[in-house]
């Protein structure tokens, strides 16, 4: 019999998160970076926030996901580097420390998904997130 871990208490200010999401999507730079770098969407479920990045034309080995304090950074660059294809970078500043949360990522069919748990605690350190 497998025992489930009890859900840890959520410590997020949901009003602050809602205001942050509203500001993020209304920021003109968000649309600009969606067009010039790559598109990012944010989703919320009961247990996690999901950051989805459209990175068609890249392989998993060409993508790096790094978290630092409150910031999620996604970069993609072709290997070998090409003058026609510049490195593409996006970062998202969250209104809370994401390094304290469990974070995982998947990449399939040109779509990167980064899962930030609301309930499970992470390492508490700046780190790269490994893509399977």
C-alpha angles and dihedrals in degrees: 000000000000117000117217119226111242114249112260119234113271112238101189129120100231094192089055091048092050091050090047092052091049092051092045094055094042093050109108090216090064091062092042093053091044087060101038103035113016136302121268128190129186125214134180129210130175092269106028152014114241124207111197120195124188105222104161112167093038131097123223089250090060094055128083125191116193131176123202122176102301097350132095113197124192121186131177129186133166119250116249094031116247128201089226095052113056125194110272120214135180129174132189122202109209122204091238139043107279094182088075092059130079108257130187135167141203132193121201132155094352095310122114116200121191115194118204111190119224092198110029119076122229135206097284091229136107105259151152116258112226119229114218 
